[in-house]
């Protein structure tokens, strides 16, 4: 296992695409969601990981822009000019490219018939193009994988009920701070040691994760910049390690890389112990160099973490200056936003009266 404060390897340059392209020779690619051997699925994961390369060229946002976003318990649908410039330079996004590829992706979905999206509007399709730097074939493969993953794992795409939401929130297992990092990215923090496998199964964490990701990807900035994930492994036990089966590992890699339209810009692992070695041996064969570029191990060295995320944008427990936000404050705010409720209903998440009453009593 890499020692504390060690990055696995270095990044490589960004990839862009020309505004014009020829689809005459496009052929259906192998679907990593199709039935096949574990080896075939791993090969698909590695092939997709190979595409995910690009050094971070995002400049720090202006202070006044950060202050406007600071501590807001809401989703932001505006895109600062710096972020649009990043999209142009790194993703290859221009008005011309966007207009052309949206129609081409829509045509390709109809022509190939490998999936039946419940939506075909621009706001939905653009997230798949941005996640693959406007590479048409890769974006099409991603949306096919997205729907195949839903079909293969319906149990984790069911709506969380209020009891499940309260368990995971009260146990402080998954946290999304109401502020961004110095480069405008959202943080997603997992405190796995707070989870009691005997209390509820790992499938509930997957359900919660998918709900968080579906909400997060509504923000155009998240589609363009990706997000930063922190895995806090303090207090993990062998009971946690036993839950990470090859199937669970493959599901996690699918969410992180091949089957969800969001990029993980960096993944930071803190407080890892010898138990983590047991877990990491399951994941390591699925990771190629490009994904390893994004993984950093810090142990208990918060100064190492601060080289990537400044203390001004971290909770106090990680050497930062921020207070924690109770999870239900997020839910209370989001479920009362008509625009977000509408978007989530399109994804199959219905805000019931039971949910409203549950969190109004918190």
N, C-alpha and C positions, 0 to 999 in steps of 0.2 A: 504494500500500500504506500502511496506517496507520503512523504513526511509532511509535518505541519508547515503551513505557509508556502507550499509548493504548487506551482501550476504545472499541469501535465505537459503542455507544449505551447508553442507560439502560434499566433494567428497568421492568416494569409490575406491577400488583397481582395477587395470587393469585385463582384461580377455584375456587369450590366448587359443589356441586350439591345440590338438595333430596333428602330421603330418599325421596320418592315421585316416580314418573315414569310417563308413559303411552307404551307402545310400539306402540299400534295403528297409528300412522302411520309407523313406522320403515320405511324402504326401503333395499335394498342400496345401498351407496355404491360408487363406482368404485374399483377395486382398483389401487393403484399398482404392484402386482406383475404385473398382467395385461399381455399383449402390447399394445404401443402405441407411439406416437412418443416420442422423447426429450423433446419439449416437453410431452407429456401426463404423462410420469413426473415432470418437473420441477414441473409444476403440482400434482401430488399431494404432492410433497415440501413445496412451499411451503404448501399447505393444511394439512398436518400440523404444520409449523413454527408456523403461526399459532396453533394450539391451545396450543403449548408456551410459555405465559407464566406468570410468577409470580415476584415478588421474593422474595429469601431472607428468611424471618422466623424462621429456626432460631436459637435462642439458643445461646450456648456451653454445652456440657455441663459439669456439675459436675466439679471436678478429680478427685474420688474415682472417678467413673465412667471418666474418661479413663485414670486410672492402672490400673484393672482391665483395660482393653483394651490397654494399652501393650505394644508389642513381643511380641504374641502371634502365634505362627505357627499360626493356626487360624481357622476361620470362627466367627462368633458368631451364634447363633440367638435370643438374647435381645434384647428391645427396651426400652430405658430409657423411663421415664415421659415425659421431655422429647420424645422422638421420637414417642411416641404422641400427645402433645398437638399436635406439629407436623402429624402426619397428620390429626388432627381439624380443625385450623384451616385448613391449606393444601390438603389433598387432599379434605376433606369426609368423612373416614373415621370412621364410628361403627359400633358393633356392629349397629345396625339397618340402616344403609346397606350394610354389608359382607354381611350375611346375604341381604338382598334382591337386591343386584346380582350376587352370585355365582350365585344360582339363575337370574336373568334372563339372564346371560351364557351360562350352560350351555344354557338353552332356546333362545336366539338362535342358538347354534352348531348345534344340532340342526335347528332350523327352516329356517335359510338354507342349510345344507349347503355353504358356501363353503370349508371346510377340514375335515380329519379329524384333530383333535389326538390324539396318542398318549396324552395324559393329560387327565382332566377333573376331577381332584380339586381341592379348595379351595386347597391350597398352591400348585398350579401356576397356576390361573386368577387368584388374587389379585394376582399380579405384573403382569398386564396391566391390571387395574383401577387399581392404584396408579399405574402409569406414565401413565395418562390421567385422573387425578383423579376416578376413579369415574364418568366419562362413559361410559355403556354402549355407545353406538354407536362411540365412538372406541376403546374397549377391544376391541370385536369386530373393527374394522378392523385394529387392531394385531396381533391373533392371526392373522388371515387373512394379513396381510403377512408375519408371522413364518414361516408355513409355506410361503407362496409363495416367499419368499427362499431357504428351504432347497431347494425343488424346482428353482429356477432356477440355484442355485450349489452343486450337490452336491459339487463338487471341494474346496470350502473347509469343508465340514461333515464331511469324513472325519476319522477319528481320527489325531492326530499320532503318529508312531512315535518311539521313543526317540532316534533319530539326529536327527530334526528338532527335537525338544524340546531336545536338547543344543546344537545349533547356535545356536538363538535365545537360549537361556539363557546360553551361554558368551560370545556376542557382546554381551550386555547391551543388547538392543534393547527389550525390554518388561520393566518392573519394577512390582511392586505392593508398596509398603512394608508392613511388619507393624504399622503404627500408622495412626491416623486423623488427620484435620485437627482443628483446634480446635472445629469444629462437628460432628465425628463422621462425616465422610465419608471414604470410601476414596480414595486417589490411584492413578491409573494413569499411568505415565510411559513415553513412547516416546522412544528415542534413535535417531532414524532414520539419523543419520550413521554409526552403527556397523554398519548393514546393508550388505552387499555384494550388489547385485543379481546379479552374476555368480556368486555362490555358491549362492543359492537364490532362487526367484521370489517375487513379492509375494503369491502365493496362500498361501505358507507363513505369512506374517505374518497374513493373514486367519484362517487356521486357528488359529493361536496366540491371536489376539485373541478369537475366538469361544469357545475353551476357557476363557480367563480370564473372559469375561463370563458364561458359563454358571455358572462357579463362584461369581463374585461375586454374582450375582442370587439365590443361595440364601439370602443374608443378608436378613432382613426389613428391616434398616436401610437397606440399599442400595436396596431396592425403594421405600422411603419417601423417603429423602433424595437419592437419585441419587449420582453420583460426580463427582470432579474429574479432568480429564485435563491432563497437561502434555506438549506436543510440544517436545522439545529438538531443534532443527534444526542444531546445530553439526556442521560437516564434511559437510553434504549437498552433492552434486555434481549436474551435469546428468544423470548416469546415474540418479540418483534421480528427477529431474524427468521423464525420459522414461517412467518406469513409470506415472506418474499420467495414464492415459488417461481419457476421459470415462466409460468403463465402470467403471474403478476408482474414480473420483470418486463415481459414482452408488452403487456398492456401499458405499463408506465412509459416505455420507450415510444410506443405508438402515440400516446398523448403528447409527449415532449417533442417528437420529431416527425413522425410520418403520417399522423391521422388527425392533426388539429392545426388550424390556420393561424398559428402564432409562433414566433421565434423566441427561443430562450437565448438571450444575449450572453448571459453568464449564469453559472450555477455554482454557488458557494456552499461548501460543506464545513460546518464547525462542530467542535466537540466530538469528533469521531473517536471511537475506541476500537479495541481489538474485535468487538462484535461487528463493527462495520466491515471488517475484512471478510467476514462470512457473507454478508449481504453483497458486497462489491464483487465477489467472485461470480455471482449470478449475472451481474450487469456487464462486467468487463468484456466478455466475448462479443457483446452487441455494440460496443463502442469503437469507432475508428478514430483516427488522429484528429479529424476535424471536430468531432464532438468533444474529444478530450481537450481540445484547445479552449473550450468554454468552461471547463471544470477546475475549480480551485479548492485546495484543502488548507484550512487555517488552524485546525485544532482549537485551542483556547486563545490564540493570538489575535486579538481584535485589531491591533495595529496593522496586521497583514490584511484583514478585511477592509480596513479604512483606506487602503491603497486603491480600492476599487469603488467603494461606496463611502463617501465622506461621513464623519460623525454627525454632521448637521442633518443627515437624512437617514439616521438609524435610531432605533429605540435605545433607551438608556441601558437596557440589559446587555447590549452589544457595544458598549462604550460610546454610544451616541448621546443625543440631547433630547430626544423626543419621548413624550409620554405615550403609553399604549392607549389604543382606542377600543372600547368594548365592541365586539363583533356585531351586536344587535343594533348599534347605531347606524352601521352601514345598511343593514337590512331594512330598518325603519325608514331610512331616507330613500332607498331605491324602490321599495315596493309602493311608495306613494308618488313616484314620478311617473306620470301617464306615458311618457315616451318610452321609458325603460320597460314598463309593464307591457306595452304594446309589442316591443321588440322581443321580450322573453316569451310572450304568448305565441309568437311566430315560431319559436324554438320548442314549443310544447310545454313550457313552464307556466302554470296558471296560478295567479295570486288569489287564493281562496279567502273567504271570510275567516276561516279558521286561522290562517296564517296572519292576517291582519289583526285579529283579536289577540293572538298569541303574543305578538310583539308590541302591541299597544299596552299590554299588561306588564311588560318587563320592568 
